[in-house]
Amino acid sequence: MGMAGTLTHDVLKGPPPPPVDDRGWGGGDGGSDHRGASRRASFTGLFVLLASSTMVFAAFTSAFVVRRGLSDDWVSTPKPPILFVNTVVLLASSVVLDLSRRALKAHHRSKFNLYWTIATALGILFLLGQGLAWRELKDAGVYVASNPSSSFFYVLTASHAFHLLGGVAALVYVDVQALRLRLGPAKRTAIDVSAIFWHFLDGLWVYLMVLLYVWG
């Protein structure tokens, strides 16, 4: 009867509560049985995204080079000086983002929150800077249809900005979760995926700058 009473008490009591993360990072997202599979699926999706984005810009580059070589109406598009400022801002965002991940590994939650927020703000600042660059071209009378060079300039920079907008959305999502102290295992996967995608966009922008300034 003593053992039966104990079993009845345990059944009514229910399963034990999940372990508390003693490092102060908030609750987890899903059990350990699915954590590995979920992380693999997230990185598979990331690699597919990176591959498709690379193919898109490779196609743009091919069209750019062919059009540049075959046309006799190509007029080099003036490059707004703010593009260099935007490049520095984007490079700085990647550096700060890497600092935030190091802070995460060292279990410095406040530093992680601060660095990630700064990186997110720099990403938004880059997009605003791109808007200013397009406005400067418009004020100078350079539009999408002005000549082939300007067409490619707008298409390439706008396509990159579109991808970067998705990256900013990912950074904002992680930032909100961090400030709400909800950085469980799934959120940490989101941190890694977001950071890798952001670094990819950073490298892609440097590539576009070289392409536009050398060939544009």
N, C-alpha and C positions, 0 to 999 in steps of 0.2 A: 504493500500500500504506500509505503514511503516513496519508492521509486516511481510508482504510477502517479502519485501526487506531484512529484517533481516534474515529470514529463508533461502533465496537464498544465502546470504553471508555466512551463517554457513555451508550450504551444500558444497559450493565451497571451503570453508576454510578447510573442512575435520574434522575428530575427533580430540579431544584434545590430546596432546602428553602424553605418560605414565609418571607417577610420577617418580621423580628422587630420588634415594636412598641417603638420606642426610648423611648416615654414611660412604659413600665412598667405598662401596663394589662392585660397578659395577652393570650392568643391570641384570634384572631377566631373567628367562628362562621359558616362558609359563605363561599363565594367572592363576589367583587364582582358577578358576573353575577346572583346571586340576592338580593343584599343589598337592593337597591331594592325588588324585588317583595315580599320578606318584610316590609320596613318598611311598605309600603303596605297589605299584608294585615293587619298588626298594628293599624294605625290605623283601618282599616275595621272590624275587629272591635271596637275600642274605641268608635267612634262608634255602632255598633249597640247596644253595651251601654249607653252613655249615653242613647241615645234610648229604649230599652226601660225603663230605670230611671226616666227622666223620666215616661214614660207611666204606669208603675205608681204613682208618687207623685202624679201628676196625678189619677188615678182615686181614690186614697185621699182626696185633698183635696176632690174633688167630692162624694164620699160624706159626708165630714166636714161640709162646709158645708150640704148638704141635710139631713142628720140633725140638725144643730144648729138649723137654722131651723124644722124641722117638729115637733120634740119639745117636750113640756112637762115632761119628766122629766130634763132635762139639768142635771146638777150639776157645777160646775166642779171639776176634779181638782186637789188641792193639788200644787204643783210642788216637788219636793225641791230645796233650795238647792244641792246638789252639781251640779245641771245647769249652773249658771254656771261652776263650776270645770271641769267637763268641756268646756264650750265654749271656755274659755281654753286648755285643754290641746290641743284639736283645732286651734285656730287657730295655736298655737305650733308644732305638728307641721308644718303647711303652710309656715310661715315657715322652719323649719329645713330642710325638704325642698328649698325653693327655694335656700337657701344651699348645700346639698350639690350641686345641679346647677351652680351657679356655680363651685364648687370643681372640678367635673369639667371644665368648659370651660377653666378655668385650669390644668388638669393637676396639681392638688394632690390626689394620691391619698389621702394620710393624712387630710386635711380632709374629703374626700368620704366616706370610711369613717366618720369620727367623726360628721359631721352626719347621715348616712343612718341610722346606728345609733340616734342620739338621736331622730330622727323616728319610727323604728319603735317604740322604747320608749314614746314619747308616745302612739302609736296604741294600743298594748296597754294603757297606763294609762287611756286614754279608755274602752275596753271594760270595764275593771275598775270605773271610775267609774259606768258605766251599770248594772252589776250592783248596785252600792251604791244607786243611785237606785231601782231596782225593789224592792230589799229594804226601803228606807225606806217606800215606799208599802205594801208588804205588812205591815210592822209597824204601820202606821197603819190597817190594815184596808181598804185600797183595792186591789181586785183587778180582774182583767179584766172580770168580769161585774158589778161593783158598779153601774155606770151607763154610759150611752153615752159620756160624756166619758172615763172611765177606759179603756174598751175601745179607743177611738181612740188614746189616749195610749200604751198598751202596743203596739198594732199598729204605729203609726208609728215609735216608737223602736226596737222590735224589728226591724222591716224595715230600718231604717237600720243597726242594729248588724250584721245579717246581711250587708248589702252591705259594711260596713266590715271585717268579718272577712275577706272576700275581698281587700280592699285591704291589710290587714295581712299576709296570706299572700304577696301580691306583694312587699311591702316586705321581708319576711323573706327571700324568695328572692333578691332583688337584694343584700341585705346579706350573705348567705352567699357569693354569687359574688364580691362585692367583697373580702371578707376573704380569700378564696382566690385573689385576684388573677386572676380569670377574667372580665374585662370586655371581651370582644370586641365587634364591631359589633352582634350580635344582643342581647347583654346591654345595650348602650347604648339600643337600641330599647325594651327592657323597662323601663329607667329612665324614659324619657320617657312611656311608656304608663302606668306605675304612678303617676308623679307627677301626670299629668293627671287620672287617675281619682280620686286622693286629693284633689286640689283640688276636684273635683266633689262628692265626699262631704262635704267641709268646707262648701262653699256650701249643699249640701242640708240639712245640720244647722242652719245659721243660719236657713234658711227654715222648718224645722220648729219651731225655738224661737219664732220670731215667730208662726207659726200657732197653736201651743199656748198661748202666753201671751196672745195677743190674742183668740182665739176659744175656747180650751179651758177 
